[in-house]
Amino acid sequence: MIRITLPHHLQTLANCNREVVVEVAGPVTQRSVLDALEARYPMLRGTVREHVTLQRRPRVRFFAAGEDVSHQSPDVVLPASIACGAEAFMIVGAISGG
């Protein structure tokens, strides 16, 4: 059981709560977590990752165990605290401006 927290605009799009739970078979990586999220909530496809390349969209950040893992390879195994459900994998919409 993997816990994922979503920003408000994605909660609205998926018609879900701030935190959702997905099941991941195999190693718990960014890719496997996001694949499970998009399988459960197909309306989120293309919002967090590009449709074709599956690359993280600009201004979207991922946090695991208090660390920004946005620029790590999507196939790096996430911390055990995420895999066991003790902590949530966070998807955050970054804000830019001046």
N, C-alpha and C positions, 0 to 999 in steps of 0.2 A: 504494500500500500504506500503510494507516494502522495504526499500532500503538496499542492501547488496553490500559491496565492496569485490572484490576478488583479490587474488594475481595474478601476471602475468601468472604463469604456468596454473592456473585454467581458466583464461580468454582465453588462447590459446586453451586449451582442449575443452572449451564450445563454442569457437568462438563467444565471446561476449565482451562487453566493460568492463571497470574496475568496473562500478557500474551497477547492475541489479535490477529490481523491481519485487517483487512477491506479491501475495495476500495470506493472511493468514486468515482462518475462525476460530473464537474462540480466546482463549487466545494466546497472542504472547509470545512464549517461544523459547528457543534454538531449542528444538525438532520440534516445528511447523514451525519455519523459515527454518530449514534445510530440513524438509520434503517437504516444498513448493519449495525450491531451487532444490532439486533432482527430483521433479516431473516435473519442467519446463525444467531442464537441466539433463536428465537421464545419460548423459555421465560423470557426476560428482559423481554418486553413487560409493561409495567405496574410494573416494579420500579424503574426509573430515572426514567421519565416516567409521568404519569397516562395511562390508556388513551384517554380521550376528548379531553382538551385538549392532550395532549402537552407539558404544562408539567413542568418539573423537580420531582421530589418533594422535600418538605422533608427536610432533613438529608442531602441528596446534593449533593456539590460536584464541579465540573469544573475541572481544571487543564490549561493548555496553556502550554508554554515557561516553566514556573515561576510563572505567574500564575493567580490564581483568576478564571476566566471565567464563573462560575456565574450572575452577574447580568447578563451581556451578552445582547443579543438572540441567539436561536438561529440567526439568519441572517447574523451577522457572520463574515467569513472568518477562519479560524484562521491562526496564524503559519505561515510557509513550512516551519519545522523540523518541524511536525506533518504537513503535507501531503506532505513528501518522506520521512517515516519516520525522520528523524534523532532525533526525540524522540517519546515516547508521549503520547497524550491520556489523562489520568488521571481515573478516576471514583473518588471517595472518599466513603465513608460518614462523615458528621460525627457527633461524639459530643456529647451535651449532658448537663448535670447540674449539680450544685452542690456 
